[in-house]
Amino acid sequence: MAGSWWSSAAVTHGLMALFAMGSWISVNSLWVEVPVVVNELPEGWNLPAYLSVLIAFGNLGPIAVTITHHCAPGRLNERLVIHCIQLLAVVASALLAIFWSYRVVIAGEERSLPFLLLTFVLSLVCCTSNVTFLPFMFRYPPQYIRTFFIGQGFSALFPCIVALGQGVGKVVCTSVNGTKPEYLKENFPAQNFFWFLFVMLSLSALSFLALTRRQTQSQKDAASQESDGAAEEKNEEETRRLHNGGSPVSEEQVQVEVQQAARTFWVPRNIYLLMLLAISNALTNGVLPSVQSFTCLPYGTMTFHLSVVLGNIANPLACFLAMFVVLRSSTGLSLVSAAGGAFAAYLMCLAVLSPCPPLHGHPAGAALVVVSWIIFTGLFSYLKVVIGTLLHEAGHAALLWCGISIQAGSFIGALVMFPLVNVYSVFTKGQDCVEKCP
């Protein structure tokens, strides 16, 4: 009875979501904690610029994995790589909780060297997860990849919920020598938040360990059946499991599928799907997050927090919808992408017009920007899950390129926006308790 419960699909879905949660929770946690740590670290509000650069350097991990796949096809043990990067993330998060506020004097100036080094390590893990976690998903039936993307949505949602409980960004306007913002102290320190990150990463690593042990046990059971003289039936059942939702397949079967799929992958439809995936991730992970504060803060701090939290709730909800409704036509996917692009264009216009966007000072303006963030996030989250599902059907190599497209799009989006935001100051942020508009 206990064994059948442990082997159930519900447990697999739960473990899969927790495993996927660890993919980007580190970087998401660092971003939501920025308003707290800038008060302690010598870099101050220049810290986001440092974070963007360090996350960009994290792409060294995906580059190394991609080169290994190209130069030594079939030689990379994805399972071992995932165990290693998860262990690295757990250790780095524990060190971050202990040493995040330590400072080092470099060239006569204080720098938060431990924080920056550990940020780079965590960024390396997050970036590498896109090209290791997704190919690993080929071992499971297609419906599990939708659960995987739900878990990735949790990697943004959970840090936001904890940050709200922490009281990040609470401000009151005081009328002493003019109206000035007074930032309230958080309910618990950054060190506690980073210990929360350690617990979440440990939970993700343990979930993956449980998945691999279940997979090994499934293969042992299959081998036992084969030794009883049912080899032919077993082969048919394995194929049926792969495509119709049974238990995970073996390493040998993955290699066979890799060789078969690699010959037929580069067709126009798959190329189009990869392009859509790269563009959607450029917008959701690079372009729009860089200007979210410019779109929301003119309407108030509460508008900013609502857009972040409700947008991150829309992410897993859209992924959950994809469990039941999968839009397969290229025309339908193009329409979803165009609708999301329309909301992205509206939000970019708000950022350009900041600190005096349309309907400034009106509740309708705040409501419209929050709804726009929710719909924008939901549409592109759904698009990414559907494309991931379709590429899963194209084979192991397709999931590798799926991860590469996600990472490339995110990197290009961040690379384009970094100089516009941090060097040329194209956008002007609204200030708390300061009214600049007529």
C-alpha positions in Angstrom: 0.0 0.0 0.0 2.8 2.4 1.0 4.8 1.5 -2.1 1.9 2.2 -4.4 1.3 5.6 -2.8 5.0 6.5 -3.2 4.8 5.4 -6.9 1.7 7.4 -7.7 1.5 10.1 -10.3 0.5 12.7 -7.7 3.7 12.2 -5.8 5.7 12.4 -9.0 4.0 15.7 -9.9 4.7 17.1 -6.5 8.3 16.1 -6.5 8.7 17.5 -10.1 7.3 20.9 -9.0 9.6 21.1 -6.0 12.5 20.1 -8.2 11.8 22.8 -10.8 11.2 25.4 -8.1 15.0 25.3 -7.4 15.9 26.4 -10.9 15.5 30.2 -10.6 14.6 30.7 -6.9 18.1 32.0 -6.1 18.1 34.8 -8.6 14.5 35.7 -7.9 15.2 35.8 -4.2 18.2 38.1 -4.7 16.2 40.6 -6.7 13.3 40.8 -4.2 15.7 41.3 -1.3 17.6 44.2 -3.0 15.6 46.9 -1.2 16.8 45.4 2.1 20.5 44.6 1.4 21.2 48.0 -0.3 20.9 49.6 3.1 23.8 47.5 4.4 26.1 47.0 1.5 28.6 49.7 0.3 27.4 49.5 -3.3 24.1 51.0 -2.3 21.6 51.4 -5.2 24.3 50.6 -7.7 23.9 47.0 -6.6 21.2 46.1 -9.2 23.7 47.0 -11.9 26.3 44.6 -10.4 23.6 41.9 -10.1 22.7 42.2 -13.8 26.4 41.8 -14.8 27.0 38.8 -12.5 23.8 37.1 -13.8 25.0 37.7 -17.3 28.3 36.0 -16.5 26.3 33.1 -15.2 25.8 32.2 -18.8 29.2 30.6 -18.8 27.5 27.5 -17.3 25.1 27.0 -20.3 27.9 27.7 -22.7 30.1 25.0 -21.1 27.2 22.5 -21.2 26.3 23.3 -24.8 30.0 22.9 -25.9 30.2 19.6 -24.1 27.0 18.3 -25.8 28.4 19.4 -29.2 32.0 18.0 -28.8 31.0 14.9 -26.9 27.5 13.9 -27.8 25.9 11.5 -25.2 28.9 11.8 -22.8 27.4 14.3 -20.4 25.8 12.7 -17.4 22.9 15.2 -16.8 21.8 13.6 -13.6 25.3 14.0 -12.1 25.5 17.6 -13.3 22.2 18.4 -11.7 23.2 16.9 -8.4 26.5 18.9 -8.5 24.9 22.3 -9.2 22.2 21.7 -6.7 24.8 20.9 -4.0 26.7 24.0 -5.1 23.6 26.1 -4.7 22.8 24.8 -1.3 26.3 25.4 0.0 26.4 28.9 -1.6 23.0 29.9 0.0 24.2 28.8 3.5 27.4 30.8 3.1 25.3 33.8 1.8 23.1 33.7 4.9 26.3 33.8 7.1 28.6 36.2 5.2 26.2 38.4 3.1 27.0 41.6 5.0 30.8 41.1 5.2 32.9 43.8 3.5 36.4 43.7 2.0 38.6 46.7 1.2 39.7 46.6 -2.4 41.8 49.5 -3.9 41.0 51.6 -0.9 37.3 51.1 -1.1 34.9 48.8 0.7 33.2 46.1 -1.4 30.8 43.4 -0.5 33.0 40.8 -2.1 31.4 37.7 -0.3 27.9 38.8 -1.4 29.0 39.4 -5.0 31.0 36.1 -5.3 28.1 34.1 -3.9 25.7 35.9 -6.2 27.8 34.8 -9.2 27.8 31.2 -8.0 24.0 31.2 -7.6 23.6 32.9 -11.0 25.8 30.2 -12.6 23.6 27.5 -11.1 20.3 29.2 -12.2 21.5 29.7 -15.8 22.9 26.2 -16.0 19.6 24.7 -14.8 17.9 25.7 -18.1 20.2 23.5 -20.2 20.2 20.6 -17.7 16.8 20.4 -16.0 14.8 20.6 -19.3 16.8 17.9 -21.1 16.4 15.7 -18.1 12.6 16.1 -18.4 12.7 14.0 -21.6 12.8 10.9 -19.4 9.2 11.7 -18.3 5.9 11.8 -20.2 4.8 15.2 -21.7 2.4 16.2 -19.0 5.2 16.4 -16.4 6.9 19.2 -18.3 3.8 21.3 -17.6 4.2 20.5 -13.9 7.9 21.5 -14.3 6.9 25.0 -15.5 4.4 25.3 -12.7 7.3 24.7 -10.3 9.4 27.3 -12.1 6.5 29.7 -11.5 6.8 28.9 -7.7 10.4 29.9 -7.9 9.2 33.5 -8.3 6.0 33.3 -6.3 7.4 32.0 -3.0 10.2 34.6 -2.6 7.6 37.4 -3.3 5.3 36.1 -0.6 8.1 35.8 2.0 9.3 39.3 1.0 5.8 40.7 1.5 5.7 39.1 5.0 9.1 40.6 5.6 7.7 44.0 4.8 10.0 44.9 2.0 9.6 48.5 0.7 7.1 49.8 3.3 7.1 53.6 3.3 5.2 56.4 4.9 5.3 60.1 4.0 6.1 62.4 6.8 5.6 66.2 6.8 8.8 67.3 8.6 10.6 70.1 6.7 8.6 69.2 3.7 7.1 65.8 2.7 9.8 63.1 2.9 9.6 59.3 2.7 10.3 57.3 5.8 11.2 53.6 5.1 10.0 51.3 7.8 12.2 48.6 9.3 11.6 45.0 8.0 9.8 42.4 10.1 12.9 40.1 10.0 16.5 40.6 8.7 18.0 39.6 5.3 19.9 36.8 7.0 16.6 35.0 7.8 15.4 35.5 4.2 18.6 33.8 2.9 18.1 30.9 5.3 14.7 30.5 3.8 16.4 30.3 0.4 18.7 27.6 1.8 15.7 25.6 2.9 14.0 25.9 -0.5 17.1 24.9 -2.4 17.6 21.9 0.0 14.0 20.9 -0.6 14.5 21.1 -4.3 17.7 19.0 -4.2 16.0 16.3 -2.0 13.1 16.2 -4.4 15.4 15.5 -7.3 17.1 12.8 -5.3 13.8 11.2 -4.6 12.9 11.4 -8.4 16.1 9.7 -9.4 15.7 7.0 -6.8 12.1 6.3 -7.9 13.4 6.2 -11.5 16.1 3.7 -10.6 13.6 1.5 -8.8 11.3 1.6 -11.8 14.1 0.5 -14.1 15.0 -2.4 -11.7 11.4 -3.5 -11.6 11.3 -3.5 -15.4 14.5 -5.4 -15.6 13.1 -8.0 -13.3 10.0 -8.4 -15.5 12.3 -8.8 -18.5 14.3 -11.6 -16.9 11.0 -13.5 -16.5 10.8 -13.8 -20.3 8.6 -10.8 -21.2 11.3 -8.8 -23.0 9.1 -8.0 -26.0 6.1 -7.0 -24.0 8.4 -4.8 -21.9 9.8 -2.9 -24.9 6.2 -2.2 -26.1 5.2 -1.0 -22.6 8.3 1.3 -22.3 7.4 2.9 -25.6 3.8 3.3 -24.5 4.9 4.8 -21.2 7.0 7.4 -22.9 4.2 8.8 -25.0 1.1 8.1 -23.0 1.9 9.1 -19.5 3.5 6.2 -17.6 6.7 6.0 -15.6 10.1 7.5 -16.7 12.2 5.8 -19.3 15.7 4.4 -19.0 19.0 6.1 -19.9 19.5 3.7 -22.8 16.1 4.6 -24.2 16.9 8.3 -23.9 20.0 7.8 -26.0 18.0 6.0 -28.7 15.5 8.8 -28.8 18.3 11.4 -29.0 19.8 9.8 -32.1 16.5 9.4 -33.8 15.2 12.9 -33.0 18.4 14.8 -33.9 18.0 13.9 -37.6 14.5 15.5 -37.9 14.6 18.3 -35.4 15.6 21.3 -37.6 12.3 21.8 -39.4 10.7 25.3 -39.9 8.0 24.7 -37.2 10.6 23.8 -34.5 12.7 26.8 -35.5 9.7 29.1 -35.3 8.9 27.6 -31.8 12.4 28.3 -30.6 12.2 31.9 -31.9 8.9 32.5 -30.1 10.4 31.0 -27.0 13.5 33.2 -27.1 11.4 36.4 -27.7 9.0 35.6 -24.9 11.8 35.0 -22.5 13.6 38.2 -23.6 10.5 40.1 -22.7 9.5 38.3 -19.5 13.0 37.8 -18.0 15.0 40.7 -19.4 13.2 43.6 -21.0 10.1 44.2 -18.9 11.5 43.3 -15.4 14.2 46.0 -16.0 11.5 48.6 -16.3 8.9 47.3 -13.9 9.7 49.9 -11.2 9.3 52.6 -13.9 5.9 51.3 -14.9 4.5 50.9 -11.4 6.1 53.4 -8.9 4.4 56.5 -10.4 1.1 54.9 -9.3 2.4 54.1 -5.8 4.5 51.5 -4.0 1.4 49.3 -3.4 0.8 49.2 -7.2 4.4 47.9 -7.6 4.0 45.2 -5.0 0.6 44.1 -6.4 2.0 43.9 -9.9 4.9 41.8 -8.7 2.9 39.4 -6.5 -0.2 39.0 -8.7 2.0 38.6 -11.8 3.9 35.8 -10.1 0.6 34.2 -9.1 -0.5 34.4 -12.8 2.6 32.5 -13.8 1.8 29.1 -12.1 -1.9 29.5 -12.8 -1.2 29.9 -16.6 1.0 26.8 -16.4 -1.8 24.9 -14.6 -4.2 25.9 -17.4 -1.7 24.4 -19.9 -2.2 21.0 -18.1 -5.7 20.9 -19.7 -5.6 23.1 -22.8 -2.6 22.8 -25.2 -2.8 25.1 -28.2 -0.9 23.3 -30.9 -1.4 25.5 -34.0 1.3 28.0 -35.0 -1.5 30.5 -35.8 -2.9 30.2 -32.3 0.5 30.5 -30.7 1.2 33.6 -32.8 -2.0 35.2 -31.6 -1.2 34.5 -28.0 2.3 36.0 -28.6 0.8 39.1 -30.3 -1.6 39.7 -27.4 1.2 39.4 -24.9 3.3 41.7 -27.0 0.5 44.3 -27.0 0.5 44.4 -23.2 4.3 44.5 -23.2 4.2 47.5 -25.6 1.7 49.3 -23.3 4.0 48.7 -20.2 7.0 49.9 -22.1 5.1 53.1 -23.0 4.4 53.6 -19.3 8.1 53.2 -18.5 9.1 55.7 -21.2 6.5 58.3 -19.9 7.5 57.8 -16.2 7.2 59.6 -13.8 4.1 61.1 -15.4 2.3 58.2 -17.3 -1.4 58.4 -18.4 -4.0 58.3 -15.6 -1.4 59.3 -13.1 -3.0 59.8 -9.7 -6.2 57.9 -10.6 -7.2 54.5 -9.3 -8.0 53.4 -12.9 -4.4 54.0 -13.9 -3.1 51.8 -11.0 -5.7 49.1 -11.7 -4.8 49.1 -15.5 -1.1 48.7 -14.9 -1.6 45.8 -12.4 -4.0 44.0 -14.8 -1.6 44.6 -17.7 1.2 42.9 -15.7 -1.0 40.0 -14.8 -2.2 39.4 -18.4 1.3 39.9 -19.9 2.8 37.4 -17.4 0.0 34.9 -17.8 0.0 34.9 -21.6 3.7 34.4 -22.0 3.9 31.9 -19.2 1.2 29.8 -21.0 3.1 30.3 -24.3 6.3 29.0 -22.8 4.7 25.9 -21.3 2.9 25.0 -24.5 6.1 25.4 -26.6 8.0 23.3 -24.0 5.4 20.6 -24.3 5.6 20.6 -28.1 9.4 20.5 -28.1 9.3 17.6 -25.6 7.5 15.6 -28.3 10.4 16.5 -30.7 13.0 14.7 -28.6 15.8 15.2 -26.1 17.8 17.5 -28.4 14.7 19.7 -28.7 14.6 20.2 -24.9 18.3 21.1 -24.9 17.6 23.8 -27.5 14.5 24.8 -25.5 16.8 25.5 -22.5 19.3 27.3 -24.7 16.6 29.5 -26.3 15.2 30.4 -22.9 18.6 31.4 -21.6 19.7 33.2 -24.8 16.5 35.2 -24.9 16.8 36.2 -21.2 20.4 37.2 -21.7 19.8 39.3 -24.8 16.9 41.0 -23.2 18.9 41.9 -20.1 21.9 42.9 -22.3 19.8 45.3 -24.3 18.2 46.9 -21.3 21.2 47.2 -19.0 22.8 50.2 -20.8 19.5 51.9 -21.3 18.6 51.7 -17.6 21.9 51.9 -15.8 24.2 53.8 -18.2 22.1 56.2 -20.3 19.3 56.6 -17.8 16.6 56.6 -20.5 13.9 56.0 -17.9 13.0 58.2 -14.9 11.7 56.5 -11.8 8.9 58.0 -9.7 10.0 59.0 -6.2 8.1 58.2 -3.0 6.3 61.2 -1.5 7.5 63.5 -4.3 4.9 64.9 -6.8 6.5 65.9 -10.1 3.5 65.9 -12.4 1.1 68.8 -12.9 
